[in-house]
Amino acid sequence: LIAAVATALILNSFHVDMHSLMQGELAFWYVWEFDLATLIATLCFMGFVIFVSCYIPARRAASQNVNAALRDGTRGAQGKAAGRASRILVTVQIMLITIISLLGSIIALKVDKIIDADLGINPQNTYFTMMTLPNHEYPEAADQAQFYDTLRRRLDNAPEIVSSYTQFLYGRIPLAIDQVEYPTEGDKPKAEVYGIIGSMNFSGPTVLEGREMDSRDNADGQKVALVSASFAKRFWPGESALDKQFHVDINDVKHTFNIIGVTSNVAISAFRTKEQRDEVYISGYQVPSPVATILFRYNADGYAVENAFFNALASINTGIDILTIEEWEGELNAIEKMAGGLRDAIIYTGLFSLFLAISGIYSLTTYAITRRTHEIGLRRALGAMNGQIVSLFVRQSAWQLGIGVGIGVVFTALVFAIAVRILSMPTFVFLIVYAVVVTTLVVAVLTAVIVPVRKALKAYPSEALRFE
């Protein structure tokens, strides 16, 4: 109950902090709270634990045969059934904490990598805004392209604004490389496709080869595109991608584009490196959209810049509403802080789980060894050396350790193999994490065995033999 209340308070605090950090820009479904479903699950879990750990043992103790109990565990020794149950519990705990530690460590490292990732863009002194043109005013593609081109020109003429460009997002869609046959639609490669009006150089990506798109690449000219360096390397390794062609369907219309330039890579997805995702930039004059994002770099204070933007927009159409206008760098920093909160939550939860599991392992092991104090005294009375007794218990615990860690390692390896594209981390990182986690668990379990055994060995054999 205390944990449930504490969790509810922490979630509420996290919810308030995130919405405050994002300045009200988070969607309404971003809610962190201890809801009714979680409360019911918690109560069910409590009932299950009480039933399994309290009621069942009490019921068995009250209904067992006295003669069987005397035969199963005398002189304080641990009975066979109790010993088997204890060993199984320890093995299961080792397995679970191995899985939690490995998954938590890799996820925390991945989130940390996302936070520190080089996105390939420069968001400093840049605003972005999103808008949608009304269909009844701008029904034709030419009207949409003309509006955004006019807005870009007027923004560039404002003294508070250095440069701007318009971006249309068509999503991650399949495309076909010219002269390559694809048996099915699913065999086609995918890329993030954008429409661009203006120059992206001030924020990134930048042109590495060829030229930028400009007003020459209008609806009457040959359809042209820029592709990212990763795209060019993937489909034309060892040769230039310039003048190559590809085909793509946008809004149910098939287009063929001629590549006129290669750009630097950018990290569109936080879960992929810049080189793993491909981007394609087509001329916004040729395939415009009513929905757009406007990015512009400024050289004045925020109030003056926003006024300059709204003045430019009002000079064209006073009836268009914008969805948002934000500092691009601030938006990215807020997302970074949110990811940092997630990383810290994973780390602290993992450390607490590790502490809890080690405490449980130590308690179960200590209890089991205490129940075997009479056996330890008997072995010493028969001439067994202390080192031999410690070695005996270590060997017995090694089986539990090996089985638990082995299952945990195999399970997480399968999970990571399935999620390798999302995680996209070097092999040596996985090896280091596995080595650290396994070493920590080995040390913890061996400590949980050796400490109580050595404590039991301090007693005289006669005291151990009389132990009840």
C-alpha positions as CSV (number, residue, x, y, z in Angstrom):
1,L,0.0,0.0,0.0
2,I,2.9,2.3,0.8
3,A,4.4,1.5,-2.6
4,A,1.1,2.2,-4.4
5,V,0.8,5.6,-2.7
6,A,4.4,6.5,-3.4
7,T,4.1,5.5,-7.0
8,A,0.9,7.6,-7.5
9,L,2.7,10.6,-6.0
10,I,5.8,10.1,-8.2
11,L,3.7,9.6,-11.4
12,N,1.7,12.8,-10.6
13,S,4.9,14.8,-10.1
14,F,6.3,13.4,-13.3
15,H,3.1,14.3,-15.2
16,V,3.2,17.9,-13.9
17,D,6.9,18.3,-14.7
18,M,6.6,17.0,-18.3
19,H,3.6,19.2,-19.2
20,S,5.3,22.2,-17.6
21,L,8.5,21.4,-19.5
22,M,6.7,21.2,-22.8
23,Q,4.8,24.4,-22.0
24,G,1.4,22.8,-22.7
25,E,2.4,21.4,-26.1
26,L,2.0,17.8,-25.1
27,A,-1.1,16.1,-26.5
28,F,-3.9,15.3,-24.0
29,W,-3.2,11.5,-24.1
30,Y,0.3,12.1,-22.5
31,V,-0.9,11.2,-19.0
32,W,1.2,9.7,-16.2
33,E,-1.1,8.6,-13.4
34,F,-2.0,5.7,-11.1
35,D,-5.3,4.8,-12.8
36,L,-8.0,2.5,-11.8
37,A,-6.8,-0.4,-13.9
38,T,-3.4,-0.2,-12.2
39,L,-5.0,0.0,-8.7
40,I,-7.1,-3.1,-9.5
41,A,-3.9,-5.0,-10.7
42,T,-2.1,-3.9,-7.6
43,L,-4.9,-5.3,-5.3
44,C,-5.0,-8.5,-7.3
45,F,-1.3,-8.9,-6.9
46,M,-1.5,-8.3,-3.2
47,G,-4.2,-10.9,-2.9
48,F,-2.1,-13.4,-4.9
49,V,1.0,-12.8,-2.8
50,I,-0.9,-13.2,0.5
51,F,-2.6,-16.4,-0.8
52,V,0.7,-18.0,-2.0
53,S,3.1,-16.8,0.7
54,C,0.8,-16.8,3.7
55,Y,-2.3,-18.8,3.3
56,I,-1.0,-21.9,1.5
57,P,2.0,-22.4,3.9
58,A,-0.2,-21.9,6.9
59,R,-2.8,-24.3,5.6
60,R,-0.2,-26.9,4.9
61,A,1.4,-26.5,8.3
62,A,-2.0,-26.9,10.0
63,S,-3.1,-30.0,8.0
64,Q,0.2,-32.0,7.8
65,N,0.7,-35.4,9.3
66,V,2.7,-35.1,12.5
67,N,4.7,-38.3,11.8
68,A,5.5,-37.2,8.3
69,A,6.7,-33.8,9.6
70,L,9.0,-35.6,12.1
71,R,10.5,-37.7,9.4
72,D,10.9,-34.8,6.9
73,G,12.8,-32.4,9.1
74,T,14.3,-33.2,12.5
75,R,17.0,-31.6,14.6
76,G,16.4,-28.3,12.8
77,A,17.4,-29.7,9.4
78,Q,15.6,-28.6,6.3
79,G,13.2,-31.1,4.9
80,K,13.4,-32.2,1.3
81,A,10.4,-30.4,0.0
82,A,11.3,-27.2,1.8
83,G,14.9,-27.4,0.5
84,R,13.7,-28.0,-3.1
85,A,11.3,-25.1,-2.9
86,S,14.1,-22.8,-1.5
87,R,16.5,-23.8,-4.3
88,I,13.8,-23.2,-6.9
89,L,13.0,-19.8,-5.5
90,V,16.6,-18.7,-5.5
91,T,17.1,-19.9,-9.1
92,V,13.9,-18.0,-10.3
93,Q,15.1,-14.9,-8.5
94,I,18.5,-15.1,-10.2
95,M,16.9,-15.6,-13.6
96,L,14.5,-12.7,-13.1
97,I,17.1,-10.2,-11.9
98,T,19.4,-11.3,-14.7
99,I,16.7,-10.5,-17.3
100,I,15.7,-7.2,-15.5
101,S,19.4,-6.1,-15.2
102,L,20.3,-6.9,-18.8
103,L,17.2,-5.4,-20.4
104,G,17.3,-2.3,-18.1
105,S,21.0,-1.7,-18.8
106,I,20.7,-1.9,-22.6
107,I,17.5,0.2,-22.7
108,A,19.1,2.8,-20.4
109,L,22.3,2.9,-22.6
110,K,20.1,3.2,-25.7
111,V,18.1,6.1,-24.3
112,D,21.4,7.8,-23.2
113,K,22.7,7.4,-26.7
114,I,19.6,9.0,-28.1
115,I,20.0,12.0,-25.8
116,D,23.6,12.5,-26.9
117,A,23.0,11.6,-30.5
118,D,24.2,13.9,-33.3
119,L,21.1,14.6,-35.3
120,G,22.9,16.2,-38.2
121,I,21.0,19.4,-37.8
122,N,21.6,22.8,-36.3
123,P,18.5,24.0,-34.4
124,Q,20.0,27.2,-32.9
125,N,18.1,30.5,-33.5
126,T,15.5,28.7,-35.4
127,Y,11.7,28.8,-35.1
128,F,9.3,26.3,-36.6
129,T,5.6,26.5,-37.2
130,M,3.0,24.2,-38.7
131,M,0.0,25.2,-40.8
132,T,-2.7,23.8,-43.0
133,L,-4.2,25.7,-46.0
134,P,-8.0,25.6,-46.3
135,N,-9.0,23.5,-49.3
136,H,-11.7,25.9,-50.4
137,E,-9.1,28.7,-50.8
138,Y,-6.2,26.6,-52.2
139,P,-7.8,23.7,-54.0
140,E,-5.1,23.2,-56.6
141,A,-1.5,22.1,-56.1
142,A,-0.2,25.2,-58.0
143,D,-2.1,27.5,-55.6
144,Q,-0.5,25.7,-52.6
145,A,3.0,25.9,-54.0
146,Q,2.5,29.6,-54.9
147,F,1.3,30.4,-51.4
148,Y,4.3,28.8,-49.6
149,D,6.8,30.2,-52.1
150,T,5.4,33.7,-51.5
151,L,5.5,33.3,-47.8
152,R,9.1,32.1,-48.0
153,R,10.2,35.1,-50.0
154,R,8.5,37.6,-47.7
155,L,10.1,35.9,-44.6
156,D,13.5,36.1,-46.3
157,N,12.9,39.8,-46.9
158,A,12.2,40.5,-43.3
159,P,15.3,42.0,-41.5
160,E,14.6,39.8,-38.4
161,I,14.8,36.6,-40.4
162,V,18.0,35.3,-42.0
163,S,16.6,32.4,-44.1
164,S,13.6,30.1,-44.3
165,Y,12.2,27.1,-46.1
166,T,9.0,25.1,-46.3
167,Q,8.8,21.4,-45.6
168,F,6.1,18.9,-46.6
169,L,6.2,15.5,-45.0
170,Y,4.9,12.6,-47.0
171,G,6.0,9.9,-44.6
172,R,8.1,6.8,-44.8
173,I,6.9,5.3,-48.1
174,P,8.2,2.7,-50.5
175,L,10.0,3.6,-53.7
176,A,11.5,1.8,-56.6
177,I,15.0,2.3,-58.0
178,D,15.0,2.7,-61.8
179,Q,15.6,-0.5,-63.7
180,V,15.2,-2.7,-60.6
181,E,12.4,-5.3,-60.5
182,Y,10.5,-5.9,-57.3
183,P,8.4,-9.0,-57.0
184,T,6.0,-7.4,-54.6
185,E,5.2,-4.0,-53.1
186,G,6.7,-5.2,-49.8
187,D,10.1,-5.8,-51.4
188,K,10.5,-2.1,-52.3
189,P,12.9,-0.1,-50.0
190,K,11.4,2.7,-47.9
191,A,12.6,6.2,-47.2
192,E,11.4,9.4,-45.5
193,V,10.1,11.6,-48.3
194,Y,9.9,15.4,-47.9
195,G,8.9,18.2,-50.2
196,I,11.1,21.3,-49.9
197,I,10.7,24.9,-51.0
198,G,13.7,27.0,-50.2
199,S,17.2,26.2,-48.9
200,M,17.8,23.8,-46.0
201,N,21.5,24.7,-45.6
202,F,21.1,27.0,-42.6
203,S,19.7,24.1,-40.4
204,G,20.7,20.9,-42.2
205,P,21.0,18.7,-44.1
206,T,23.5,20.3,-46.3
207,V,24.3,19.5,-49.9
208,L,27.5,17.4,-50.3
209,E,27.3,16.8,-54.1
210,G,25.4,18.3,-56.9
211,R,23.1,21.3,-56.3
212,E,20.1,22.4,-54.3
213,M,16.6,22.6,-55.6
214,D,15.3,26.1,-56.4
215,S,12.5,27.9,-58.3
216,R,13.8,26.5,-61.6
217,D,12.5,23.1,-60.5
218,N,8.9,24.0,-60.9
219,A,5.9,22.1,-62.0
220,D,6.8,22.5,-65.7
221,G,10.3,21.2,-65.4
222,Q,11.8,17.7,-64.9
223,K,11.0,16.3,-61.5
224,V,14.1,16.4,-59.4
225,A,15.1,15.2,-55.9
226,L,18.0,15.2,-53.4
227,V,18.9,12.0,-51.6
228,S,20.8,11.5,-48.3
229,A,24.3,10.1,-48.4
230,S,23.1,6.9,-46.8
231,F,20.5,6.4,-49.6
232,A,23.1,7.0,-52.3
233,K,25.6,4.6,-50.7
234,R,23.0,1.9,-50.2
235,F,21.8,1.8,-53.8
236,W,24.8,3.1,-55.8
237,P,27.9,2.0,-53.8
238,G,31.1,3.2,-55.3
239,E,29.5,5.5,-57.8
240,S,27.8,8.8,-58.0
241,A,24.0,9.0,-57.5
242,L,23.7,12.1,-59.6
243,D,21.4,11.6,-62.6
244,K,20.1,8.3,-61.3
245,Q,16.3,7.9,-61.1
246,F,13.7,6.4,-58.8
247,H,9.9,6.1,-58.8
248,V,7.5,6.8,-55.9
249,D,3.8,7.0,-55.5
250,I,2.6,10.1,-53.7
251,N,-1.1,10.6,-53.1
252,D,-1.9,7.7,-55.5
253,V,0.1,9.4,-58.3
254,K,3.3,7.8,-59.6
255,H,6.2,10.1,-60.0
256,T,9.7,9.6,-61.5
257,F,12.5,11.8,-60.0
258,N,15.9,12.5,-61.3
259,I,18.6,12.9,-58.6
260,I,20.4,16.3,-58.8
261,G,22.2,16.3,-55.4
262,V,23.3,14.3,-52.3
263,T,22.8,15.7,-48.8
264,S,24.3,14.9,-45.4
265,N,22.5,12.4,-43.2
266,V,20.2,13.4,-40.5
267,A,18.7,11.4,-37.6
268,I,15.0,11.5,-38.4
269,S,14.2,8.7,-36.0
270,A,15.8,8.8,-32.5
271,F,16.0,5.0,-32.5
272,R,18.2,4.9,-35.6
273,T,21.6,6.3,-36.4
274,K,21.9,8.9,-39.2
275,E,23.3,6.2,-41.5
276,Q,20.5,3.7,-40.9
277,R,17.6,5.8,-42.2
278,D,17.3,7.2,-45.7
279,E,15.8,10.5,-46.7
280,V,14.6,11.8,-50.0
281,Y,13.9,15.5,-50.7
282,I,11.7,16.4,-53.7
283,S,10.8,19.8,-55.1
284,G,7.9,21.3,-53.2
285,Y,7.0,23.2,-56.3
286,Q,6.4,20.0,-58.2
287,V,4.5,18.0,-55.5
288,P,3.1,20.5,-52.9
289,S,0.8,19.8,-50.0
290,P,-1.6,21.9,-48.0
291,V,0.0,20.8,-44.7
292,A,3.5,22.2,-44.1
293,T,6.1,23.0,-41.6
294,I,7.9,26.4,-41.9
295,L,11.4,26.7,-40.5
296,F,13.2,30.0,-40.3
297,R,16.4,31.3,-38.7
298,Y,16.3,34.6,-37.0
299,N,18.8,37.3,-35.8
300,A,16.5,39.3,-33.4
301,D,14.6,38.8,-30.1
302,G,11.8,36.3,-30.1
303,Y,9.0,38.9,-29.9
304,A,10.2,40.8,-33.0
305,V,10.7,37.5,-34.9
306,E,7.2,36.3,-34.2
307,N,5.8,39.7,-35.2
308,A,7.8,39.5,-38.5
309,F,6.4,36.0,-39.2
310,F,2.8,37.0,-38.5
311,N,3.2,40.2,-40.6
312,A,4.5,38.2,-43.5
313,L,1.6,35.7,-43.2
314,A,-1.0,38.4,-42.8
315,S,0.3,40.2,-45.9
316,I,-0.8,37.1,-47.9
317,N,-3.9,35.8,-46.1
318,T,-5.2,36.9,-42.7
319,G,-7.5,34.0,-42.3
320,I,-5.0,31.2,-41.9
321,D,-4.5,29.7,-38.4
322,I,-1.2,28.1,-37.4
323,L,-1.0,25.1,-35.2
324,T,2.1,26.2,-33.2
325,I,5.1,28.4,-33.3
326,E,8.1,27.2,-31.2
327,E,11.8,27.5,-30.7
328,W,13.2,24.4,-32.5
329,E,16.1,24.1,-30.0
330,G,13.8,24.4,-27.0
331,E,11.5,21.7,-28.4
332,L,14.5,19.3,-28.9
333,N,15.8,20.1,-25.4
334,A,12.4,19.3,-23.9
335,I,12.3,16.0,-25.7
336,E,15.9,15.3,-24.5
337,K,14.9,16.0,-20.9
338,M,11.9,13.7,-21.2
339,A,14.1,11.0,-22.5
340,G,16.6,11.7,-19.7
341,G,13.8,11.3,-17.1
342,L,12.9,7.9,-18.7
343,R,16.6,6.9,-18.6
344,D,16.9,7.8,-14.9
345,A,13.7,6.0,-14.1
346,I,15.0,2.9,-15.7
347,I,18.3,3.1,-13.9
348,Y,16.8,3.8,-10.4
349,T,14.1,1.1,-10.9
350,G,16.8,-1.4,-12.0
351,L,19.1,-0.6,-9.1
352,F,16.2,-1.0,-6.7
353,S,15.2,-4.3,-8.3
354,L,18.8,-5.5,-8.1
355,F,19.0,-4.6,-4.4
356,L,15.6,-6.2,-3.7
357,A,16.6,-9.4,-5.5
358,I,20.0,-9.7,-3.8
359,S,18.3,-9.1,-0.5
360,G,15.9,-11.9,-1.2
361,I,18.6,-14.2,-2.4
362,Y,20.7,-13.5,0.7
363,S,17.7,-14.1,3.0
364,L,16.7,-17.4,1.4
365,T,20.3,-18.6,1.3
366,T,20.9,-17.6,4.9
367,Y,17.7,-19.3,6.0
368,A,18.6,-22.5,4.1
369,I,22.1,-22.6,5.5
370,T,20.9,-21.8,9.1
371,R,18.6,-24.8,8.8
372,R,21.6,-26.9,7.9
373,T,23.7,-25.8,10.9
374,H,23.3,-29.3,12.4
375,E,24.7,-30.8,9.1
376,I,27.6,-28.4,9.2
377,G,28.4,-29.4,12.8
378,L,28.2,-33.1,11.9
379,R,30.6,-32.6,8.9
380,R,33.1,-30.8,11.1
381,A,32.8,-33.5,13.8
382,L,33.7,-36.1,11.2
383,G,36.8,-34.2,10.2
384,A,35.7,-31.9,7.3
385,M,37.8,-28.8,6.9
386,N,36.2,-25.4,6.9
387,G,37.3,-24.8,3.3
388,Q,35.7,-28.1,2.2
389,I,32.4,-27.1,3.7
390,V,32.5,-23.7,2.1
391,S,33.4,-25.3,-1.2
392,L,30.5,-27.7,-0.9
393,F,27.9,-24.9,-0.5
394,V,29.5,-22.8,-3.2
395,R,29.3,-25.8,-5.6
396,Q,25.6,-26.4,-4.8
397,S,24.8,-22.7,-5.3
398,A,26.8,-22.6,-8.5
399,W,24.1,-24.8,-10.1
400,Q,21.4,-22.4,-9.1
401,L,23.5,-19.5,-10.3
402,G,24.3,-21.2,-13.6
403,I,20.8,-22.2,-14.4
404,G,19.3,-18.8,-13.4
405,V,21.9,-16.7,-15.2
406,G,21.9,-19.0,-18.2
407,I,18.1,-18.8,-18.8
408,G,18.3,-15.0,-18.3
409,V,21.1,-14.6,-20.7
410,V,19.5,-16.8,-23.4
411,F,16.1,-15.0,-23.0
412,T,17.6,-11.5,-23.3
413,A,19.8,-12.5,-26.2
414,L,16.7,-13.6,-28.1
415,V,14.9,-10.3,-27.3
416,F,17.9,-8.3,-28.4
417,A,18.2,-10.4,-31.6
418,I,14.6,-9.5,-32.5
419,A,15.1,-5.8,-31.6
420,V,18.6,-5.4,-33.1
421,R,17.4,-2.9,-35.7
422,I,15.8,-0.7,-33.1
423,L,18.6,-0.9,-30.6
424,S,21.4,-0.5,-33.3
425,M,24.2,-0.8,-30.8
426,P,27.7,-2.2,-31.4
427,T,28.3,-5.8,-30.3
428,F,31.0,-4.9,-27.8
429,V,28.4,-2.8,-25.9
430,F,26.3,-5.9,-25.4
431,L,29.3,-7.9,-24.4
432,I,30.4,-5.3,-21.8
433,V,26.9,-5.1,-20.3
434,Y,26.6,-8.9,-20.1
435,A,30.0,-9.2,-18.5
436,V,29.2,-6.5,-15.9
437,V,25.8,-7.8,-15.0
438,V,26.9,-11.5,-14.8
439,T,29.9,-10.6,-12.7
440,T,27.8,-8.5,-10.3
441,L,25.3,-11.4,-9.9
442,V,28.1,-14.0,-9.4
443,V,29.7,-11.8,-6.7
444,A,26.3,-11.1,-5.0
445,V,25.2,-14.8,-5.0
446,L,28.6,-16.1,-3.8
447,T,28.6,-13.4,-1.1
448,A,25.1,-14.5,-0.1
449,V,26.5,-18.1,0.3
450,I,29.9,-17.6,1.8
451,V,28.9,-15.0,4.5
452,P,26.3,-17.2,6.3
453,V,28.4,-20.3,5.9
454,R,31.4,-18.7,7.5
455,K,29.2,-17.4,10.2
456,A,28.0,-20.9,10.9
457,L,31.6,-22.2,10.9
458,K,32.5,-19.9,13.8
459,A,30.4,-22.0,16.2
460,Y,31.9,-25.0,17.9
461,P,30.9,-28.4,16.4
462,S,29.3,-29.3,19.7
463,E,27.1,-26.2,19.6
464,A,26.2,-26.9,15.9
465,L,25.2,-30.5,16.8
466,R,22.9,-29.3,19.5
467,F,21.4,-26.6,17.2
468,E,17.6,-26.8,16.9
